[in-house]
Amino acid sequence: MSITVIPTRSEHTITFKVDKSLLPYGKSIPFSEPETSALHPMGQALMAIPGVNSAWIMADEIMVTKDTDIRWATVKPKVMETIRKVQSAS
C-alpha cells in the first residue's frame, strides 16, 4: 500500500493519502470523540493511538491531528503502520 504524507498549514495536522478509496467520493467521517470511532474501523484504530487527537477520513485521505505536546516523530510511524494494518485487513 502506498501512503503519501501531505503537510497542512497546521504543524499538528498531517494528511495521509492512500492508494485505495476508504469512503465514497464526497463522503467523510470526522473522529474526535472515542464513541464516534466505532463508525469506521480505520477511525477506531487511529483514535486508539496515544497522541492522536482526531482523525477525519475523506475518500482516499485521512487527516490526523496529534496532541500539541507530542512530536510527529513519535506518532507518524504508528499512524502509518495502523493505516497499512487496517487496509490490509479489509
C-alpha positions as CSV (number, residue, x, y, z in Angstrom):
1,M,0.0,0.0,0.0
2,S,1.2,3.4,-0.9
3,I,0.9,6.3,1.6
4,T,1.8,9.8,0.7
5,V,2.3,12.3,3.6
6,I,1.0,15.7,2.9
7,P,1.7,18.6,5.3
8,T,-1.0,21.0,6.2
9,R,-1.0,24.6,7.4
10,S,-1.2,23.3,11.0
11,E,2.0,21.9,12.5
12,H,-0.2,19.4,14.4
13,T,-2.1,18.0,11.4
14,I,-0.9,15.8,8.6
15,T,-2.9,14.3,5.7
16,F,-2.1,10.7,4.7
17,K,-3.2,10.0,1.2
18,V,-3.7,6.3,0.4
19,D,-4.0,4.5,-2.9
20,K,-7.3,2.9,-2.1
21,S,-10.7,4.5,-1.5
22,L,-11.8,4.4,2.1
23,L,-15.2,6.1,1.6
24,P,-17.3,7.0,-1.5
25,Y,-16.2,10.3,-3.1
26,G,-17.9,13.2,-1.4
27,K,-18.4,11.4,1.9
28,S,-16.4,12.0,5.1
29,I,-16.4,10.9,8.7
30,P,-14.8,13.0,11.4
31,F,-13.5,11.3,14.6
32,S,-12.8,13.5,17.6
33,E,-14.6,11.6,20.3
34,P,-13.9,7.9,21.3
35,E,-17.6,7.0,20.8
36,T,-17.6,8.2,17.2
37,S,-14.6,6.0,16.3
38,A,-16.9,2.9,16.2
39,L,-18.3,4.3,12.9
40,H,-15.4,3.1,10.8
41,P,-12.6,0.5,11.6
42,M,-9.9,3.0,10.5
43,G,-11.2,5.7,12.8
44,Q,-11.4,3.2,15.7
45,A,-7.8,2.1,15.1
46,L,-6.4,5.6,14.7
47,M,-8.1,7.0,17.8
48,A,-6.6,4.2,19.8
49,I,-3.1,5.5,19.1
50,P,-1.7,7.5,22.0
51,G,-1.2,11.1,21.0
52,V,-3.8,11.1,18.2
53,N,-6.3,13.9,19.0
54,S,-8.7,13.5,16.0
55,A,-8.9,11.9,12.5
56,W,-11.0,12.8,9.5
57,I,-11.5,10.2,6.7
58,M,-12.3,11.5,3.3
59,A,-12.4,9.3,0.2
60,D,-8.7,8.3,-0.1
61,E,-7.3,10.7,2.5
62,I,-7.0,10.6,6.3
63,M,-6.3,13.9,8.1
64,V,-4.8,13.2,11.5
65,T,-4.3,15.8,14.3
66,K,-1.9,15.0,17.1
67,D,-1.8,16.3,20.7
68,T,0.2,19.5,20.8
69,D,2.7,18.1,23.4
70,I,3.5,15.0,21.2
71,R,6.1,15.1,18.4
72,W,5.2,13.7,14.9
73,A,8.3,11.6,15.1
74,T,6.5,9.6,17.8
75,V,3.1,9.5,16.3
76,K,3.6,9.4,12.5
77,P,5.2,5.9,12.3
78,K,2.3,4.4,14.4
79,V,-0.3,6.1,12.2
80,M,1.3,4.8,9.0
81,E,1.6,1.3,10.5
82,T,-2.1,1.4,11.6
83,I,-3.3,2.6,8.2
84,R,-1.4,-0.3,6.5
85,K,-2.7,-2.9,9.0
86,V,-6.4,-1.8,8.8
87,Q,-6.3,-1.6,5.0
88,S,-4.7,-5.0,4.6
89,A,-7.4,-6.5,6.9
90,S,-10.3,-5.0,4.8
